[in-house]
Amino acid sequence: MEKYALWIPSWYPTSVSPYDGDFIQRHAKAVSEYEKIVVVFVKKDEEGIVTKNKWEAKKTADNLTEIIFYYHPYTTGIKIIDKFISFYCYYSSFLKTINKVIKELGSPSLIHTHVIKKTAWLSLKLKKKFNVPLVISEHWSGFLPEMNDAYKNNNFIYKRYWNKAFNAADKITVVSAVLGKGIQKHFNIQNFEVLPNVVDTSIFFPEEKIKNISINFLHISGGGIEKNIDQMLAAFAIVKNKGYQFILHLIVPDKNNIEATVSRLNLEDNILFHDEVPQKKLANIMQQSDALVLYSHYETFGCVVIEANAIGIPAIVSDLPVFKEYCIANKTAIFAEKDHPERLADAFIFFIENQALFNKNEISTRTQELFSYQRVGNQFHFLYDALLLSQNAVKDPNSLQ
């Protein structure tokens, strides 16, 4: 039977949550240009949006098969019992779906889990059962020092299995060195490889922009506290008070908490809110923008930065080490001191007055070379080949003689 890699992510886009883990799906598409990938993901459908019982959705496109299993949990009204029932449904659904894949395709040649937060136990079980390499690709910000409480607040049983999984993994990849070092502070892992997030260059590419009187800034995020939107808006208020014209496009899931701040800072005429949109529409909005803004307290990567850069627009970001891993000051990005809105305002003004310094084609070309599906997919392809070659050598010591 044809070899394939079995992916078991903790997050993945579904009909219930179409944007959750979309960066993992993009990784899957990138790797599937070189390898056959089967993704199995289980999603609790608490509101019964897709099903009031159980439902399996399967989609295959070229080398990528995605199997999403939805379950609507039975509830008793007793919290601890309901939690156990959901836990059982989640893992039993995973195992049943994977067993169906095995019956159809045979054993996988490799297990690849993205974010071990919920799949550590399952990863260990599958590695032991099939005796194949285990790859862990980590994206979770909970391992960062700034998120120590998020890590501490997890059940000790989960942490025990995370430790076992990291130690059992044949390869650990992270989307940034900052995240890898964060994991090392919690677990005794010696090595990790940085394989970044990807950008879909068939969508994110330079396009002619409509000329506007005002500079158009763009912020895209889930709106969480780590995105530091209040300080970003405070910086824009400083810029406005100094007489500069601009429009800030905000793409966030919930604008209700932000509107009060916008009103207090007298920014109503400068802000345009947008709903969350699919990547293609997002690219269209980016193509008509002049710069992205991401003034985060912390990040594991920042996918929107490379998407903006792929289109050819620079990013104005907080001076976090993670951004300095792949952004170039005054070439692809402008760095502003973290937690100082005045410094961020200075960065906005510098861009407004020096927009011509940023070469759209150079920014786009560099980004597409580093973060395209082909570049990152090929890196995973070589990683897989090296692991499988090593595995075969162990099984047959004479195989290379």
C-alpha positions as CSV (number, residue, x, y, z in Angstrom):
1,M,0.0,0.0,0.0
2,E,1.0,3.6,-0.6
3,K,2.9,5.2,2.3
4,Y,1.3,8.1,4.1
5,A,1.8,10.3,7.1
6,L,-1.1,10.3,9.7
7,W,-1.7,13.8,11.1
8,I,-3.5,14.2,14.5
9,P,-3.7,17.9,15.3
10,S,-5.2,19.4,18.5
11,W,-6.6,22.3,16.4
12,Y,-7.9,22.3,12.8
13,P,-10.5,24.3,10.9
14,T,-14.1,22.9,10.9
15,S,-17.6,23.9,10.0
16,V,-18.0,24.8,13.7
17,S,-14.8,26.9,14.0
18,P,-13.6,27.7,10.5
19,Y,-10.5,29.7,11.5
20,D,-9.2,27.6,14.4
21,G,-5.9,26.1,13.5
22,D,-6.0,27.3,9.9
23,F,-2.2,27.6,10.0
24,I,-2.0,23.9,10.6
25,Q,-4.2,23.2,7.6
26,R,-1.9,25.4,5.5
27,H,1.0,23.3,6.8
28,A,-0.9,20.2,5.7
29,K,-1.4,21.6,2.2
30,A,2.2,22.6,1.9
31,V,3.5,19.1,2.9
32,S,1.0,17.4,0.7
33,E,2.7,18.8,-2.3
34,Y,5.5,16.2,-1.5
35,E,3.9,13.6,0.7
36,K,0.5,11.8,1.1
37,I,-1.1,13.2,4.2
38,V,-4.2,12.0,6.0
39,V,-5.5,14.3,8.7
40,V,-7.8,13.0,11.4
41,F,-9.4,15.5,13.7
42,V,-12.2,15.2,16.2
43,K,-14.4,18.2,17.0
44,K,-16.9,18.6,19.8
45,D,-20.1,20.2,18.4
46,E,-21.5,21.5,21.6
47,E,-24.2,23.6,20.0
48,G,-25.3,20.9,17.5
49,I,-24.3,23.1,14.5
50,V,-23.3,20.2,12.3
51,T,-24.9,17.3,14.2
52,K,-27.0,16.4,17.2
53,N,-25.3,13.0,17.3
54,K,-22.1,12.1,15.4
55,W,-21.0,12.9,11.9
56,E,-17.9,12.3,9.8
57,A,-16.9,14.6,7.0
58,K,-14.2,13.5,4.6
59,K,-12.5,15.5,1.8
60,T,-9.7,14.5,-0.5
61,A,-7.8,16.8,-2.8
62,D,-4.7,15.3,-4.5
63,N,-2.4,14.1,-1.8
64,L,-4.4,15.5,1.2
65,T,-7.2,13.7,2.9
66,E,-9.0,15.5,5.7
67,I,-11.4,13.6,8.0
68,I,-13.3,15.6,10.5
69,F,-15.4,13.7,13.1
70,Y,-18.0,15.7,14.9
71,Y,-19.7,14.6,18.0
72,H,-22.5,16.2,20.0
73,P,-21.9,15.3,23.7
74,Y,-24.6,13.7,25.8
75,T,-25.1,15.8,29.0
76,T,-26.4,15.0,32.4
77,G,-26.2,18.4,34.0
78,I,-23.5,17.2,36.4
79,K,-20.3,18.9,35.3
80,I,-17.7,16.3,36.3
81,I,-19.8,13.5,34.7
82,D,-20.3,15.5,31.5
83,K,-16.6,16.3,31.3
84,F,-15.8,12.6,31.5
85,I,-18.4,11.7,28.9
86,S,-17.0,14.3,26.5
87,F,-13.4,13.1,27.2
88,Y,-14.4,9.5,26.4
89,C,-16.3,10.6,23.2
90,Y,-13.3,12.6,22.0
91,Y,-10.7,9.9,22.3
92,S,-12.9,7.0,21.3
93,S,-13.9,8.9,18.2
94,F,-10.3,9.5,17.4
95,L,-9.4,5.8,17.7
96,K,-12.4,4.6,15.8
97,T,-11.8,7.0,12.9
98,I,-8.1,6.2,12.8
99,N,-8.9,2.4,12.8
100,K,-11.1,3.1,9.7
101,V,-8.2,4.8,8.0
102,I,-5.9,1.8,8.8
103,K,-8.4,-0.7,7.4
104,E,-8.5,1.3,4.2
105,L,-4.9,2.4,3.7
106,G,-2.8,0.2,6.0
107,S,-0.5,1.4,8.7
108,P,1.0,4.9,8.4
109,S,4.7,5.3,7.8
110,L,4.8,8.2,10.2
111,I,2.7,9.9,12.9
112,H,2.7,13.7,12.9
113,T,0.9,15.6,15.7
114,H,0.4,19.4,15.7
115,V,0.1,20.8,19.2
116,I,0.3,18.0,21.8
117,K,-2.0,19.8,24.1
118,K,-4.8,17.3,23.5
119,T,-3.1,14.5,21.5
120,A,-0.1,13.5,23.6
121,W,-1.6,10.3,24.9
122,L,-2.9,9.4,21.4
123,S,0.5,10.1,19.8
124,L,2.3,7.8,22.2
125,K,-0.3,5.0,21.7
126,L,0.0,5.2,17.9
127,K,3.8,5.4,17.9
128,K,3.9,2.2,20.1
129,K,1.3,0.4,18.1
130,F,2.8,1.0,14.6
131,N,6.5,1.4,15.6
132,V,7.0,4.4,13.3
133,P,8.6,7.8,13.8
134,L,6.7,10.4,15.7
135,V,7.0,14.1,14.8
136,I,5.6,16.8,17.0
137,S,5.1,20.3,15.6
138,E,4.3,22.8,18.3
139,H,2.5,26.1,17.9
140,W,0.9,26.7,21.4
141,S,1.7,30.0,23.1
142,G,1.1,28.4,26.5
143,F,4.7,27.3,26.5
144,L,6.0,30.8,26.3
145,P,7.4,32.4,29.6
146,E,4.7,35.2,29.3
147,M,2.0,32.5,29.4
148,N,3.4,30.5,32.5
149,D,0.0,30.6,34.2
150,A,-1.7,29.0,31.1
151,Y,0.9,26.1,31.4
152,K,0.6,25.8,35.2
153,N,-3.2,25.7,35.2
154,N,-3.3,22.5,33.2
155,N,-4.0,19.2,34.8
156,F,-0.8,17.4,36.0
157,I,-1.8,14.3,34.0
158,Y,-1.8,16.3,30.8
159,K,1.7,17.7,31.7
160,R,3.0,14.2,32.4
161,Y,1.9,13.0,29.0
162,W,3.3,16.1,27.3
163,N,6.6,15.3,28.8
164,K,6.4,11.6,27.7
165,A,5.4,12.7,24.2
166,F,8.3,15.2,23.8
167,N,10.7,12.6,25.1
168,A,9.4,9.9,22.7
169,A,9.3,12.1,19.7
170,D,11.8,11.4,16.9
171,K,11.7,15.0,15.8
172,I,10.3,18.2,17.4
173,T,9.6,21.2,15.2
174,V,8.5,24.6,16.3
175,V,7.4,27.7,14.3
176,S,10.0,29.9,16.1
177,A,13.1,29.6,18.2
178,V,11.4,31.6,20.9
179,L,8.8,28.9,21.2
180,G,11.4,26.1,21.2
181,K,13.3,27.8,24.0
182,G,10.0,28.2,25.9
183,I,9.4,24.4,25.6
184,Q,12.9,23.7,26.9
185,K,12.2,25.6,30.1
186,H,9.4,23.2,30.9
187,F,10.7,19.9,29.4
188,N,14.1,18.2,29.1
189,I,14.2,18.4,25.3
190,Q,17.7,18.8,23.8
191,N,17.0,19.7,20.2
192,F,14.3,21.2,18.1
193,E,14.1,22.4,14.5
194,V,12.5,25.7,13.4
195,L,10.1,25.1,10.5
196,P,8.0,28.3,10.1
197,N,4.4,28.8,9.2
198,V,3.6,29.2,5.5
199,V,1.8,31.7,3.3
200,D,-0.4,30.8,0.4
201,T,1.4,32.7,-2.4
202,S,-1.4,32.0,-4.8
203,I,-3.5,34.3,-2.7
204,F,-1.1,36.7,-1.1
205,F,0.8,38.5,-3.8
206,P,1.4,42.2,-4.8
207,E,-1.4,43.9,-6.5
208,E,-2.0,47.5,-7.8
209,K,-3.4,49.6,-5.0
210,I,-6.1,52.3,-5.3
211,K,-4.4,55.6,-4.4
212,N,-5.9,57.1,-1.2
213,I,-5.4,60.5,0.4
214,S,-4.9,58.8,3.8
215,I,-2.5,56.1,4.8
216,N,-4.3,52.8,5.3
217,F,-3.2,50.7,8.3
218,L,-4.5,47.2,9.0
219,H,-4.8,45.1,12.1
220,I,-5.9,41.5,12.1
221,S,-6.2,39.3,15.2
222,G,-8.5,37.3,17.4
223,G,-8.7,40.4,19.6
224,G,-7.2,38.7,22.7
225,I,-5.4,40.6,25.4
226,E,-2.1,39.5,24.1
227,K,-2.7,41.5,20.9
228,N,-2.5,44.7,22.9
229,I,-5.2,46.5,21.0
230,D,-5.8,49.2,23.6
231,Q,-2.2,50.4,23.5
232,M,-2.2,50.2,19.7
233,L,-5.3,52.5,19.6
234,A,-3.6,54.9,22.2
235,A,-0.7,55.2,19.8
236,F,-3.0,56.0,16.9
237,A,-4.7,58.7,19.0
238,I,-1.3,60.3,19.5
239,V,-0.7,60.3,15.8
240,K,-4.1,61.8,15.1
241,N,-3.5,64.6,17.7
242,K,-0.3,65.5,15.9
243,G,-2.4,66.2,12.7
244,Y,-1.7,63.1,10.6
245,Q,-4.4,61.6,8.5
246,F,-4.9,57.8,8.4
247,I,-7.5,55.0,8.4
248,L,-7.1,51.9,10.5
249,H,-8.9,48.8,9.3
250,L,-9.7,46.4,12.1
251,I,-10.4,42.7,11.4
252,V,-11.4,41.2,14.8
253,P,-14.2,38.7,15.7
254,D,-15.8,41.0,18.4
255,K,-15.7,44.7,18.1
256,N,-17.9,45.4,21.1
257,N,-15.1,45.7,23.7
258,I,-13.0,47.9,21.3
259,E,-15.7,50.4,20.3
260,A,-15.7,52.0,23.8
261,T,-11.9,52.6,23.5
262,V,-12.3,54.0,20.0
263,S,-15.0,56.4,21.2
264,R,-13.0,57.5,24.3
265,L,-9.9,58.2,22.1
266,N,-12.1,60.1,19.5
267,L,-11.0,57.7,16.7
268,E,-14.5,57.0,15.3
269,D,-13.6,58.7,12.0
270,N,-10.4,56.8,11.7
271,I,-11.5,53.2,12.3
272,L,-13.2,50.8,9.9
273,F,-14.3,47.5,11.4
274,H,-14.5,44.3,9.3
275,D,-15.8,40.9,10.2
276,E,-13.5,37.8,10.0
277,V,-13.2,36.8,6.4
278,P,-11.7,33.9,4.4
279,Q,-8.1,34.2,3.3
280,K,-8.9,35.3,-0.2
281,K,-11.0,38.3,1.0
282,L,-8.3,39.0,3.6
283,A,-5.7,39.2,0.9
284,N,-7.9,41.6,-1.1
285,I,-8.1,43.9,2.0
286,M,-4.3,43.6,2.5
287,Q,-3.6,44.5,-1.1
288,Q,-5.4,47.8,-0.6
289,S,-3.5,48.6,2.7
290,D,-0.2,50.3,3.2
291,A,1.1,48.6,6.4
292,L,0.1,45.9,8.9
293,V,0.2,46.6,12.6
294,L,0.7,43.9,15.2
295,Y,1.8,45.3,18.6
296,S,1.5,42.1,20.6
297,H,2.7,41.4,24.1
298,Y,3.9,38.0,22.9
299,E,3.6,35.7,19.8
300,T,4.8,32.3,18.8
301,F,5.1,33.5,15.2
302,G,2.5,35.9,13.7
303,C,1.1,34.5,10.4
304,V,-0.4,37.8,9.4
305,V,3.0,39.4,9.3
306,I,4.3,37.1,6.5
307,E,0.9,37.3,4.7
308,A,1.3,41.1,4.7
309,N,4.9,40.9,3.6
310,A,4.0,38.4,0.8
311,I,1.7,41.1,-0.6
312,G,4.6,43.5,-0.3
313,I,3.5,45.7,2.6
314,P,5.7,46.1,5.7
315,A,4.6,45.3,9.3
316,I,4.8,47.6,12.2
317,V,5.4,45.3,15.2
318,S,6.5,45.3,18.8
319,D,10.2,44.6,19.3
320,L,9.7,41.0,20.3
321,P,12.5,38.5,19.6
322,V,10.2,36.3,17.7
323,F,9.6,39.0,15.0
324,K,13.3,39.6,14.8
325,E,13.8,36.0,13.8
326,Y,12.4,36.7,10.3
327,C,11.7,40.5,9.9
328,I,14.3,43.0,8.8
329,A,14.2,46.5,10.4
330,N,13.2,49.2,8.0
331,K,13.1,46.7,5.1
332,T,10.1,44.4,5.9
333,A,9.1,45.8,9.3
334,I,9.4,48.7,11.7
335,F,10.0,47.7,15.3
336,A,8.5,49.7,18.2
337,E,9.4,49.3,21.9
338,K,6.9,47.0,23.6
339,D,4.4,48.6,26.0
340,H,5.2,52.2,25.0
341,P,2.4,53.6,22.9
342,E,4.5,56.8,22.3
343,R,7.2,54.7,20.6
344,L,4.6,53.0,18.5
345,A,3.2,56.4,17.5
346,D,6.7,57.4,16.4
347,A,6.9,54.2,14.3
348,F,3.5,55.2,12.6
349,I,4.8,58.7,11.9
350,F,8.1,57.3,10.5
351,F,6.2,55.1,8.1
352,I,3.8,57.9,7.1
353,E,6.7,60.2,6.3
354,N,9.0,57.5,4.8
355,Q,6.7,55.1,3.0
356,A,8.8,55.3,-0.1
357,L,11.7,53.5,1.7
358,F,9.8,50.2,1.5
359,N,10.1,48.3,-1.7
360,K,7.0,46.3,-2.4
361,N,8.6,43.8,-4.8
362,E,11.6,43.2,-2.6
363,I,9.5,42.5,0.5
364,S,7.2,40.2,-1.5
365,T,10.0,38.3,-3.2
366,R,12.0,37.6,0.0
367,T,8.8,36.5,1.9
368,Q,7.7,34.1,-0.9
369,E,11.2,32.6,-1.0
370,L,11.2,31.9,2.7
371,F,7.6,31.0,3.5
372,S,5.9,29.5,0.4
373,Y,4.2,26.2,0.4
374,Q,7.0,24.8,-1.8
375,R,9.8,26.0,0.6
376,V,8.3,24.8,3.9
377,G,6.7,21.7,2.4
378,N,10.0,20.6,1.0
379,Q,11.7,21.1,4.4
380,F,9.1,18.7,5.9
381,H,9.6,16.3,3.0
382,F,13.3,16.1,3.7
383,L,12.6,15.7,7.5
384,Y,10.3,12.8,6.8
385,D,12.7,11.1,4.4
386,A,15.6,11.3,7.0
387,L,13.4,9.8,9.7
388,L,12.1,7.0,7.6
389,L,15.6,6.2,6.3
390,S,16.9,6.1,9.9
391,Q,13.9,3.9,10.9
392,N,14.6,1.5,8.1
393,A,18.3,1.3,9.0
394,V,17.4,0.3,12.6
395,K,14.9,-2.3,11.4
396,D,17.4,-3.7,8.9
397,P,21.1,-3.0,9.9
398,N,22.3,-4.3,6.6
399,S,19.9,-2.2,4.5
400,L,22.6,0.4,3.7
401,Q,25.5,-2.0,3.1
